[in-house]
Amino acid sequence: MKTALSAALAVVVCAGIASQAPAPGPAPSRAERHLRNIRQLTFGGENAEAYFSPDGTRLIFQSTRDGYPCDQIYTMTVDGGDVHRVSTGTGRTTCGYFYPGGKEILFASTHRAGDACPPKPTYERGYVWPIYEGYDIYRADSDGSHLRPLTTTGGYDAEATIAPDGLIAFTSVRDGDMEIYTMKADGSGVRRLTNSPGPDGGPFFSWDGRRIAYRGRPLSSGRELDDYRALLKEHLWRPTQLELYVMDRDGRNARQLTTLGAASFAPSWHPDGRRLVFASNTNDPRQRNFDIYLIQVDGSGLEQVTFNETFDGFPMFSPDGRRLVFASNRNAKTEGETNVFIADWVE
């Protein structure tokens, strides 16, 4: 939830960008020196946005499988076993995440607006990303039972992650722009954190819960801002250049982390609090191929982590920092296949 991007890419909502293989690519380069013992956890379909439970033993992810026409939320063990659907099986879902303690989960779903998958955009206005107005954020037990809504506002509420104390950060268009908000674990106490015109979103808490990394791009008055606002009224967004930002959990001390002039998104934190991993197409002149990058929280030390010739994105470190989980088109058997991979992290 979530984005410049090619029309060959299929959208994954949570970070706002996404993944589809133009064709199966070659084997990963030996230059992937930070990754060892890469294991593929899912096989076939579209699987993405896998995030660790607080104890590092399970993953929650979104997947199109089992005959469901659009994404549902699943959990599995970190070896790819014990897969369970935890969403309703209706509507479209995105952005699963575990609550502190691992006994509850949250995710965004359109099922309250209808059982069917919401329609995809026609692309008559070019490559656009749907901001489905039926998305609300839900809380449930880890097996999907006792489901209840945390948001019920009109429009788009999604892209939620949780701090160790239960504070939730999420993206919403409730005030007419794509902005980042926080709310308490029960959905109360909603507070807006960002206030610049443009697509702020994809918030991700640091492991100590004190800071939030996110993607965005402030838009100045002019043609691009007018186009952005016109599309947003139609519940659409045209992904363009995105940079990474970091702010305190109350929205203060926001600062830009990257100046890559590319589509950079899905930042998440190393447990040491000094580094971030994220996805970007900065090194592809055609802007079609995304790889994973590592950067210091002060913006220095940019380093490319993956060198696969297809999409790599949505990275997250395990709580102990010893593993990295990510989504990739590598090893795709058919066009559009995206799978979840896990690797040992090598410093």
PyMOL commands that set and color helices and strands:
alter all, ss='L'
color gray80, all
select helices_A, chain A and resi 111-113+223-233
alter helices_A, ss='H'
color red, helices_A
select strands_A, chain A and resi 11-12+17-18+35-40+46-52+58-64+72-77+84-85+93-98+104-109+129-130+136-141+148-149+157-162+168-172+179-183+191-192+201-205+211-216+236-237+243-248+255-256+264-269+275-280+291-296+303-304+312-317+323-328+339-345
alter strands_A, ss='S'
color yellow, strands_A
deselect
rebuild
show_as cartoon
